[in-house]
C-alpha cells in the first residue's frame, strides 16, 4: 500500500510533550531502569510528521480512564468516546 497513515499522539501534559520533543528528562536518573519510558524512541518516532504529538485539553484525554480514578460522569463520557458501554446491575 502506498497510502500514508498518520497516527496522532494526544497528550494533555505540557511537561510530557516537552520531554518527548527533547528526548530526555533529568528526573529519569532517579527511576529504576525498568520504570523509565523509552524517551529516545518516542522522540525519534515524533520527528516523523506522520506521528505528531497533539496537545489536547485534559477532559478530552481518553486514556485517563485507564490510569486514574474518575468521577462517574467523566468515566461515562470517556467510555462513550471510545465506544464502551457501562452495564449497571
Wavefront OBJ file of the C-alpha trace (Angstrom):
o trace
v 0.000 0.000 0.000
v 1.185 3.470 -0.812
v -1.303 5.186 1.468
v 0.278 7.245 4.250
v -1.140 6.673 7.714
v -0.966 9.469 10.289
v -1.113 8.467 13.947
v -1.715 11.345 16.352
v -0.440 11.038 19.911
v -2.892 13.009 22.068
v -1.242 14.349 25.197
v -2.677 16.698 27.816
v 0.519 17.175 29.815
v 2.765 20.032 28.631
v 5.735 18.622 30.521
v 5.359 15.254 28.792
v 5.189 16.955 25.383
v 8.372 18.921 26.085
v 10.123 15.759 27.267
v 9.091 13.884 24.116
v 10.389 16.726 21.928
v 13.756 16.860 23.733
v 14.057 13.083 24.203
v 15.419 13.426 27.733
v 14.427 14.412 31.235
v 16.774 14.846 34.185
v 14.196 13.281 36.520
v 14.694 9.927 34.765
v 18.001 9.384 36.516
v 16.134 8.792 39.778
v 13.997 5.984 38.363
v 14.968 2.345 38.208
v 15.757 1.203 34.662
v 12.569 -0.868 34.396
v 10.448 2.178 35.378
v 11.779 4.531 32.708
v 9.993 5.306 29.479
v 11.997 4.894 26.326
v 12.079 8.627 25.671
v 14.652 8.281 22.921
v 12.314 6.012 20.963
v 9.335 8.344 21.492
v 11.475 11.313 20.453
v 12.592 9.579 17.240
v 9.051 8.494 16.374
v 7.709 12.020 16.800
v 10.347 13.501 14.482
v 8.323 11.869 11.686
v 5.480 14.194 10.582
v 3.208 11.136 10.278
v 3.357 10.693 14.064
v 2.736 14.127 15.646
v 2.177 14.918 19.314
v -1.035 16.918 19.654
v -1.824 18.788 22.858
v -5.435 18.328 23.940
v -7.498 19.548 26.856
v -7.398 17.282 29.907
v -11.107 16.460 29.822
v -10.640 15.003 26.315
v -7.869 12.589 27.343
v -9.452 9.157 26.856
v -6.501 7.308 28.416
v -7.253 8.791 31.851
v -9.910 6.144 32.439
v -7.161 3.508 32.373
v -4.698 5.327 34.618
v -6.617 7.157 37.360
v -9.906 7.156 39.219
v -12.577 9.327 37.596
v -15.913 10.702 38.729
v -18.871 8.707 37.391
v -19.803 11.372 34.802
v -16.232 11.610 33.466
v -15.949 7.817 33.286
v -19.252 7.596 31.422
v -18.110 10.286 28.920
v -14.765 8.542 28.338
v -16.495 5.201 27.798
v -18.875 6.722 25.247
v -15.988 8.371 23.350
v -14.227 5.041 22.817
v -17.387 3.023 22.166
v -17.701 1.217 25.507
v -20.912 0.830 27.490
v -21.289 0.728 31.262
v -23.538 -2.143 32.274
v -25.138 -1.376 35.586
v -26.567 -4.145 37.721
l 1 2 3 4 5 6 7 8 9 10 11 12 13 14 15 16 17 18 19 20 21 22 23 24 25 26 27 28 29 30 31 32 33 34 35 36 37 38 39 40 41 42 43 44 45 46 47 48 49 50 51 52 53 54 55 56 57 58 59 60 61 62 63 64 65 66 67 68 69 70 71 72 73 74 75 76 77 78 79 80 81 82 83 84 85 86 87 88 89
